[in-house]
Amino acid sequence: MNITFLGTAAAPSMPIPFCTCEVCTNARRIGGKNLRRRSSLVINDDLLVDIGPDNATASFQYRISLAGIGICLQTHPHADHLDIEFILSRHAEYGTTVSGDMLLAGSDETLHAIDALVRQQSAYGSLFDPKALSALKLKILPLTPFEGYHIGDYRIVAYPANHGNDQGFILYSIVRGDHAVFYGTDTSVLSEEVWEHLQRARNRFDVVMLDHTYGIGFESRPSDHLASKDVATHADRFRENGLLKDGGVVYATHLSHEGNLEHDELDEYAREHGYRVAFDGLRLELSG
């Protein structure tokens, strides 16, 4: 299983375009790993997590073709994770030739929110109309939290995020063969119900990816996002509960500027607290 981070920033990207704080100023000056697009992830060459607004430019820079994506797992419909134009551009009116249907999976609330945008911004009809799906070369799959789904070569479980309760925000366990990853962005502290199900599922993860919107000296906000202190606590709990393989790694992603240092400094801090900090273009190859 290969994993590539297309983006690792929170909603405003990093640095925030109009911000003159020290973190954003240093990011502009230093560049490199400090320049972050909005969060998204590619697994192998066929699974995308979030059709985000920066997917295209990231794929160009990192020489990753998205033409073979057959599965998209949508965490939620916020604009930093969803660019509806990428869905609409699958229509023949754009002159687009696609390799096959793409399965768009997410909570029922998320799929209905995407449907509303499709109907608002096009005349293609509803995602719940087979004719519209055929025209967009899409299939849809509403996911129920805590249920397992076999999608292609993957076993997927959706978990409820602690990010509000109005749009079906979800996290993902993704398993293929002997490898497993957990993608947990756009969430505050994981609920005990999630921890209990992870224990029962008995997956041991190669990689765990956790929200790190707020950094050092900040508190996680209920129904919002995690801060570094709780990322470290969560990393410890994944290990202590036997949910992380020997040699498995916890990565922070979805970073904003509040308390998040220059990348190398923050990654050094993270190493001392049991996790690492991801960066755009980071590629992980899980073998064995």
FIGU-827546 format. One line per 2 residues: for each residue x, y, z of C-alpha. Coordinates in steps of 0.1 Angstrom, whole numbers. Layout:
REM FIGU-827546
X Y Z ~ ...
This chain:
REM FIGU-827546
0 0 0 ~ 14 34 -10
1 66 6 ~ 7 101 -6
-3 133 12 ~ -16 157 -15
-22 183 12 ~ -18 187 49
-33 222 57 ~ -65 233 74
-91 253 55 ~ -72 286 48
-40 267 36 ~ -6 275 50
6 302 52 ~ -28 319 53
-27 343 24 ~ -34 376 43
-18 367 76 ~ 14 384 89
18 364 121 ~ 53 349 127
43 314 117 ~ 29 325 83
58 349 77 ~ 83 322 84
65 298 62 ~ 67 322 33
104 329 40 ~ 115 292 44
91 276 20 ~ 95 239 14
76 217 38 ~ 61 248 54
39 254 23 ~ 7 234 27
-23 228 5 ~ -57 218 19
-58 182 32 ~ -63 153 9
-48 118 5 ~ -42 93 -22
-38 55 -16 ~ -21 35 -43
-34 49 -76 ~ -71 42 -72
-84 56 -39 ~ -87 93 -30
-97 107 4 ~ -116 140 -3
-120 157 -36 ~ -104 189 -24
-97 222 -41 ~ -60 216 -43
-61 181 -57 ~ -52 191 -93
-22 213 -85 ~ -8 188 -60
-11 160 -84 ~ 8 180 -110
36 189 -86 ~ 40 154 -73
35 137 -106 ~ 6 116 -94
-21 108 -120 ~ -57 109 -106
-70 95 -138 ~ -73 60 -123
-91 70 -92 ~ -121 46 -88
-130 53 -52 ~ -134 86 -34
-140 85 4 ~ -154 119 13
-150 129 50 ~ -175 158 48
-187 185 24 ~ -168 216 37
-153 236 9 ~ -117 229 19
-124 192 14 ~ -147 193 -16
-144 211 -50 ~ -177 203 -67
-162 214 -101 ~ -140 182 -101
-172 162 -99 ~ -190 182 -126
-160 180 -149 ~ -166 143 -153
-196 151 -175 ~ -193 148 -213
-201 185 -217 ~ -166 191 -205
-152 169 -233 ~ -139 146 -206
-130 110 -212 ~ -128 90 -179
-114 55 -174 ~ -145 43 -157
-171 50 -130 ~ -159 65 -97
-175 54 -65 ~ -183 84 -43
-187 72 -7 ~ -196 92 24
-223 97 50 ~ -258 102 38
-257 138 50 ~ -225 144 30
-239 129 -2 ~ -271 150 1
-250 181 6 ~ -229 172 -26
-262 166 -44 ~ -275 200 -35
-243 216 -49 ~ -245 195 -81
-281 207 -87 ~ -273 243 -78
-243 246 -101 ~ -254 225 -130
-284 212 -150 ~ -272 176 -147
-299 165 -122 ~ -297 148 -89
-270 124 -78 ~ -298 102 -66
-311 100 -102 ~ -295 70 -121
-294 91 -153 ~ -274 119 -136
-250 94 -121 ~ -245 77 -155
-238 111 -171 ~ -212 119 -144
-198 84 -145 ~ -204 81 -108
-217 56 -83 ~ -226 66 -48
-225 47 -16 ~ -240 61 17
-219 48 46 ~ -233 40 80
-208 45 109 ~ -193 14 124
-204 -8 95 ~ -178 -25 74
-178 -23 36 ~ -158 -42 10
-150 -18 -18 ~ -128 -32 -45
-96 -45 -28 ~ -103 -25 4
-122 -30 36 ~ -136 3 48
-151 13 81 ~ -165 48 87
-163 63 122 ~ -182 94 134
-159 124 139 ~ -163 149 167
-167 178 144 ~ -204 187 148
-235 166 141 ~ -252 183 111
-233 170 81 ~ -223 134 89
-186 141 95 ~ -167 108 93
-132 93 98 ~ -119 62 80
-103 29 87 ~ -89 16 54
-75 -20 51 ~ -60 -37 21
-43 -70 25 ~ -20 -70 55
-19 -32 58 ~ -42 -8 75
-44 30 79 ~ -66 53 100
-75 87 86 ~ -88 110 114
-88 146 102 ~ -115 172 110
-122 159 145 ~ -117 168 181
-111 142 207 ~ -123 107 196
-153 94 214 ~ -152 64 236
-176 47 212 ~ -150 50 185
-122 37 207 ~ -143 7 218
-151 -2 182 ~ -115 1 171
-106 -23 199 ~ -133 -48 188
-123 -46 151 ~ -88 -57 162
-70 -39 133 ~ -34 -29 139
-26 1 119 ~ 6 8 100
-2 45 99 ~ -26 67 119
-33 102 106 ~ -48 127 131
-60 163 129 ~ -35 188 142
-52 221 135 ~ -40 237 167
-5 234 179 ~ 16 238 210
-1 256 239 ~ -36 254 224
-65 233 236 ~ -86 209 214
-120 224 209 ~ -151 203 213
-168 194 181 ~ -140 212 162
-103 201 160 ~ -74 186 179
-44 204 193 ~ -9 189 197
-14 179 233 ~ -43 156 225
-26 143 193 ~ 2 131 216
-24 116 240 ~ -42 98 211
-9 85 197 ~ -1 70 231
-35 54 234 ~ -32 38 199
0 22 211 ~ -12 13 246
-43 -3 232 ~ -24 -24 207
-39 -6 177 ~ -6 4 162
18 -21 147 ~ 54 -24 159
71 3 138 ~ 37 19 131
37 57 129 ~ 12 84 139
12 114 116 ~ -3 149 123
-20 165 93 ~ -46 194 87
-24 221 103 ~ -32 257 107
-9 285 121 ~ -21 286 157
8 272 177 ~ 23 252 148
60 260 145 ~ 82 259 114
79 223 101 ~ 113 209 112
109 224 147 ~ 74 211 150
84 176 138 ~ 112 176 163
87 184 190 ~ 63 158 177
90 131 177 ~ 96 138 214
58 133 220 ~ 53 101 200
42 112 166 ~ 54 129 134
43 158 113 ~ 33 151 77
40 174 48 ~ 27 179 13
41 153 -10 ~ 51 129 17
49 93 3 ~ 48 63 25
54 28 11 ~ 40 0 33
56 -33 24 ~ 60 -67 38
